[in-house]
């Protein structure tokens, strides 16, 4: 029987060590960086299938926007759970899903930093591309014109809280851990995970903004060894946009 320890790669999350200290019997993780590409490719494929189906049935805009947002989340959360549960110790231990009061404090500070970084990079992007909006903002504006208040509130909630949890599990969870497990240094891992995070949003004019946010979130994952601080920071970063979405209902 293999004697390879579960924490057999540099940069594994602190939850692995905590589980070992608690006497939890751990398995060496057999998931890999390839699972990240399966996750991302599957998310795009599922989004494409849902988009075609909704187009064929001429679904209302509210259904299109909400379903189009939720569809990739199935893979972005589902595959990390499947991969780590079937070939590891589950997402909580293997991906570092943890939230302490220290994580909350670090996350709040990180969220403010990410907003500042995003603001600077948005100004730089505006000089290059001119004035621009986000795809979420455009979708919210369309929903405000054609859907009822409950639909827009649900969308705002998804932007503020759903996306941060899902995207942290996917990009700073499975992708980040996969890159480190594959042997990439912390700096390269932070940079690559931020780049993939930015590209996956499919908003060329906002690639600097989203990439900058990804760098901050990747740094938090590296320094804390867990996802909690990044989730809080991501929520803080998305909250202003979600508030604008919800407040726009009364305008």
C-alpha positions in Angstrom: 0.0 0.0 0.0 1.3 3.5 -0.9 2.6 5.5 2.0 2.4 8.8 0.2 1.1 11.4 2.6 -2.2 13.2 1.7 -0.3 16.6 1.8 2.0 15.5 -0.9 2.3 18.7 -2.9 3.5 22.3 -2.0 0.7 24.7 -1.4 -2.0 22.3 -0.4 -4.7 24.2 1.7 -4.4 24.5 5.4 -7.5 22.3 5.8 -5.4 19.3 4.9 -3.0 19.9 7.9 -5.9 20.7 10.2 -7.6 17.4 9.2 -4.4 15.5 9.9 -4.1 17.1 13.3 -7.7 16.1 14.1 -6.9 12.5 13.3 -8.9 12.3 10.1 -7.8 9.4 7.9 -6.9 11.1 4.6 -6.3 9.7 1.1 -3.6 11.0 -1.3 -5.5 13.2 -3.7 -5.6 11.7 -7.2 -7.5 14.5 -8.9 -5.3 16.7 -11.1 -5.0 19.9 -13.2 -6.9 18.0 -15.9 -10.0 18.2 -13.7 -9.9 22.0 -14.0 -10.0 21.8 -17.8 -12.9 19.3 -17.6 -14.7 21.7 -15.2 -14.2 24.7 -17.4 -14.9 22.9 -20.7 -18.0 21.3 -19.2 -19.3 24.6 -18.0 -19.0 26.1 -21.5 -20.6 23.1 -23.1 -23.5 23.1 -20.7 -24.0 26.9 -21.2 -24.0 26.4 -25.0 -26.6 23.5 -24.7 -28.8 25.6 -22.4 -28.5 28.6 -24.7 -29.6 26.7 -27.8 -32.5 25.1 -25.9 -33.7 28.4 -24.6 -33.4 29.9 -28.1 -35.4 27.1 -29.6 -38.3 27.4 -27.2 -38.1 31.2 -27.3 -37.8 31.5 -23.5 -38.6 34.8 -21.8 -35.6 37.1 -21.1 -35.8 36.4 -17.4 -35.5 32.7 -17.9 -32.6 33.2 -20.4 -30.6 35.4 -18.0 -31.1 33.4 -14.9 -30.7 30.0 -16.6 -27.6 31.3 -18.5 -26.1 32.3 -15.2 -26.9 29.1 -13.4 -26.0 26.7 -16.1 -22.1 27.0 -15.9 -22.4 27.0 -12.1 -23.5 23.3 -12.2 -20.0 22.3 -13.5 -18.0 25.0 -11.7 -19.2 23.7 -8.4 -20.3 20.2 -9.3 -17.1 18.9 -10.9 -14.8 20.1 -8.0 -17.2 18.2 -5.6 -17.2 15.1 -7.8 -13.4 15.1 -8.4 -12.4 15.6 -4.8 -15.0 13.2 -3.3 -14.2 10.4 -5.7 -10.4 10.8 -5.9 -9.6 12.7 -2.7 -11.0 13.8 0.6 -13.8 16.1 -0.5 -13.9 19.8 -1.4 -13.8 21.1 2.2 -10.4 19.5 2.9 -8.8 19.3 -0.5 -9.8 22.8 -1.7 -9.7 24.7 1.5 -13.3 25.6 2.1 -13.0 27.3 5.5 -14.3 30.5 7.0 -13.0 31.8 10.3 -13.3 35.3 11.9 -9.7 35.9 10.8 -10.7 35.0 7.2 -13.7 37.4 7.5 -11.4 40.3 8.5 -8.8 39.6 5.9 -11.6 39.2 3.3 -13.1 42.6 4.1 -9.7 44.3 3.7 -9.1 42.3 0.5 -12.5 43.3 -0.8 -11.7 47.0 -0.4 -8.3 46.4 -2.1 -9.9 44.6 -5.0 -12.4 47.5 -5.4 -9.5 49.9 -5.5 -7.6 47.8 -8.0 -10.6 47.4 -10.1 -11.3 51.1 -10.1 -7.8 52.0 -11.3 -7.8 49.3 -14.0 -11.3 50.4 -15.1 -9.9 53.9 -15.6 -7.0 52.5 -17.6 -9.4 50.3 -19.7 -11.6 53.3 -20.4 -8.6 55.2 -21.9 -8.0 52.2 -24.2 -11.6 51.1 -25.1 -13.7 54.1 -24.2 -16.7 53.9 -21.8 -17.9 50.4 -21.2 -20.2 48.4 -19.0 -20.2 44.8 -17.7 -22.3 42.0 -19.0 -24.0 41.7 -15.7 -24.9 45.3 -15.8 -26.3 45.0 -19.3 -28.3 41.9 -18.2 -29.7 43.8 -15.2 -30.8 46.7 -17.3 -32.6 44.4 -19.7 -34.3 42.6 -16.8 -35.3 45.9 -15.2 -37.1 46.8 -18.5 -38.9 43.5 -19.0 -39.1 41.5 -15.8 -40.6 42.0 -12.4 -39.0 43.1 -9.2 -38.5 39.5 -7.8 -36.5 38.5 -10.8 -34.1 41.4 -10.6 -33.7 40.9 -6.8 -32.8 37.2 -7.4 -30.3 38.3 -10.1 -28.7 40.9 -7.7 -28.5 38.2 -5.0 -26.7 35.9 -7.5 -24.2 38.6 -8.4 -23.5 39.5 -4.8 -23.3 36.1 -3.1 -23.8 33.2 -5.6 -21.0 34.1 -8.0 -18.4 34.7 -5.3 -18.9 31.3 -3.8 -19.1 29.4 -7.1 -16.1 31.2 -8.7 -13.9 30.9 -5.6 -14.5 27.1 -5.5 -13.8 26.8 -9.2 -10.9 29.2 -9.8 -9.1 29.6 -6.4 -10.3 26.1 -5.4 -9.9 23.4 -8.0 -7.9 25.4 -10.6 -5.5 27.0 -8.0 -4.9 23.7 -6.2 -4.5 21.9 -9.5 -1.8 24.3 -10.6 0.1 24.0 -7.4 -0.3 20.3 -7.3 1.1 20.3 -10.9 4.2 22.0 -9.6 3.7 25.7 -10.5 5.1 28.3 -8.1 2.8 30.5 -6.1 3.4 33.5 -8.3 2.8 31.7 -11.5 -0.3 30.0 -10.0 -1.8 33.3 -8.9 -1.1 34.8 -12.4 -2.5 31.9 -14.3 -5.6 31.5 -12.2 -6.3 35.2 -12.6 -5.8 35.0 -16.3 -8.2 32.0 -16.7 -10.6 33.8 -14.4 -10.6 36.9 -16.6 -10.8 35.0 -19.9 -13.7 32.9 -18.6 -15.8 36.0 -18.2 -15.7 36.6 -22.0 -15.6 40.4 -21.6 -12.5 41.6 -23.6 -12.9 45.3 -22.5 -12.9 44.2 -18.9 -10.1 41.7 -19.0 -7.7 44.0 -17.1 -10.4 44.7 -14.4 -11.4 41.1 -13.9 -7.8 40.0 -14.1 -6.7 42.5 -11.4 -9.5 41.3 -9.1 -8.3 37.7 -9.8 -4.8 38.6 -8.7 -6.0 40.0 -5.4 -8.2 36.9 -4.8 -5.4 34.5 -5.8 -3.1 36.3 -3.3 -5.6 35.8 -0.6 -5.9 32.1 -1.3 -2.1 31.8 -1.2 -1.6 33.7 2.0 -4.5 32.2 4.0 -4.3 28.7 2.5 -8.1 28.6 2.2 -11.0 30.0 0.3 -13.0 31.8 3.0 -11.1 35.2 2.8 -11.4 35.2 -1.0 -15.1 34.5 -0.8 -15.7 37.4 1.5 -13.5 39.7 -0.6 -15.3 38.6 -3.8 -18.6 39.4 -2.1 -17.4 42.8 -1.1 -16.2 43.4 -4.7 -19.5 42.4 -6.2 -21.8 44.0 -3.7 -21.8 47.6 -5.1 -22.9 46.3 -8.5 -25.6 44.2 -6.9 -26.8 47.2 -4.9 -27.0 49.3 -8.1 -28.9 46.5 -9.8 -31.4 46.3 -6.9 -31.7 50.1 -6.4 -32.3 50.6 -10.1 -35.7 49.0 -9.7 -37.1 52.1 -8.1 -35.6 54.4 -10.6 
